[in-house]
Amino acid sequence: MGSAAELREILGEPHPIVIDKVHTRLDADDLDVLARSAFCLMATSDAHGSCDVSPRGDVPGFTHVVAPGTLALPERRGNRRGDSLHNILGNPHAGLLYLVPGSQDVLRINGRARVLTDAPFFDAMASRGRRPDLAVLIEIDEVYRHCAASLNRSGLWDTTTWESV
């Protein structure tokens, strides 16, 4: 593959409905997914382009909606590597992918991220009696609802395919 034109030749043109689904502010359907989601994946890359995708999760609705174009993710204690946080310091672009177990909803949010040490909404992000020490603030550039084709093909929510623990 050598060019975008060659790639477009193979892929074909996207259907207008796919293009029209992109928006820059959270709508009621997006807010519903965020309220039900206990899990997302955060993609970041450092200033040199090295990528990282890290899981984020807590109780459903853990993502705090600051405004229709801004959201915040509490940073909970984990392995203390902070790969995503370090990446954001050098490159603010971040992508989030939200899933809701058993649901066909896949919500993608892309934007510019900042690491915060405090903000008025930190108290609202407390969980299990603990206020976060840090949060990732995302200024939204793009919101997109994916179709369920990949979930259907993968059988992700089909419990008969799950390995026993």
Buried (B, 14 or more C-beta within 10 A) or exposed (E): EEEEEEEEEEEEEEEEEEEEEEBEEBEEEBBBBBEBBBBBBBBBBBEEEEEBEBEBBBEBEBBBBBEBBBBBBBBBEEEEEBBBBBBBBEBBBBBBBBBBEEBEBBBBBBBBBBBBEEBEBBEEBEEEEEEBEBBBBBBBBEBBBBEBEEBEEEEBBEEEEEEEE
